[in-house]
Amino acid sequence: MIRILDRTVGRERATPFANMAFLLTACAIFAFAFASPLRAESEVRFGASLSLTGNKATEGRLVKDGYDFYVKHINERGGIEIGGVKHKVSIVYYDDESDPKTAVLLVEKLIVEDGIKFLLGPYSSGLTFPTSSVAEKHRIPMVEANGAASTIFERGYKYIFATLNSVDQYTSNIIKMAAEAKPRAQRVALISENALFPKLGIDGAERQAKELGLDIVYKEYYPSGTKDLSSMLAAIKETKPDVLVAGGYTGDMILLARQAREMGVSVKMMAFLLGPTLPGFVKSLGGAAENLLEPIQWSSNMPWKDDVFGYTAAEFAELFERDFGYEPDYHPPQAAAALLVYQHALQKVGELDPQKVRDAIAETDIMTFYGPVRFNEKGQNIAKSMAVIQIQKGKPVVVYPATHAQGEFVYPMSVE
């Protein structure tokens, strides 16, 4: 069962007969609950503040679809068995409108007013960072799938856990590919929105490039809400880079790719922290999307299979497309994996105690259709690595690492 936004309780005028019936029913329920406390609670509820509107709504809805995929499939099987009793799963959602302050208020509401004991993460590092402080304050676990900023995990918190790789791993393979290319790429330009996740990602790319002896010829941040990147692209063009790495969210990355092509910014490699695999990205750009690169958390050709549903990565992708009408990128499976983490912990504990569940989450060591999940003491998933896709003939193709490659890396890039 999925609950979205605020709920309204209807009120009816009571009659003496209705009151008596109500009392008899209440007594029966009380007696049943007293005799069997676990059986009285046949539902486990999760709560999430998500960007269903605002500038992160595109990605936020992908996350919601991933959560909803899990709910649909687990409830079709009768729910999660906790302490010998099947519990149906429901999620209370609130729309934070892509605003961190709103998200903080909504997570507080989920805990204090709705009585939620188990939190799912919002979308983006910028919202996960402050909302995880609310979870920590109330000692309520939050398993999140979309806050990759390493700073989230550097505060000594004990109640935040992430299924995805952290941002410092996003660009490492891209930079390795540049250094290993023939001829070797040497000059790197970096551009990023001045927001938590993309800024940390680009800062990481700078460190990695310098470690491998590559030259940083341009690095700048643009303000959030920027509608024209042409002046920055003109400056990049003057530096004649071999590689351009960009960090930002979907709308900005579409704008950057389009304007780079219009202005004739010619590079051998162009990579984005996110964008090319998201629904609508390639369609919006047409040939300007060809040969663009993106680090990814997941691909349907990965050799992973979960032990709850028995779905492989490929089967997840097939079932998800059947349920939601589009091919998933990595956002839905990594969101669904957050609920798989909770399921294993709840079944291990056998009760709905948030502290005991938190302790069980910390000991997670599982395989899912999203990949392996094992947390370090900071709550980061240290069990899996990332891959790189390249858009080829309008489709994302895994090109790195070689062990998972679906096709050859096109270098230098060209556009249609």
Secondary structure, 3 states (H helix, E strand, C coil): CEEECCCCCCCCCCCHHHHHHHHHHHHHHHHHHHHCHHHHCCEEEEEEEECCCCCCHHHHHHHHHHHHHHHHHHHHCCCEEECCEEEEEEEEEEECCCCHHHHHHHHHHHHHCCCCCEEECCCCHHHHHHHHHHHHHHCCCEEECCCCCHHHHCCCCCCEEECCCCHHHCCHHHHHHHHHCCCCCCEEEEEEECCHHHHHHHHHHHHHHHHCCCEEEEEEEECCCCCCCHHHHHHHHHHCCCEEEEECCHHHHHHHHHHHHHCCCCCCEEEECCCCCCCCHHHHHHHHHCCCEEEECCCCCCCCECCCCCCEHHHHHHHHHHHHCCCCCCHHHHHHHHHHHHHHHHHHHCCCCHHHHHHHHHCCEEEECCEEEEECCCCCECCCCCEEEEEECCEEEEEECHHHCCCCCCCCCCCC
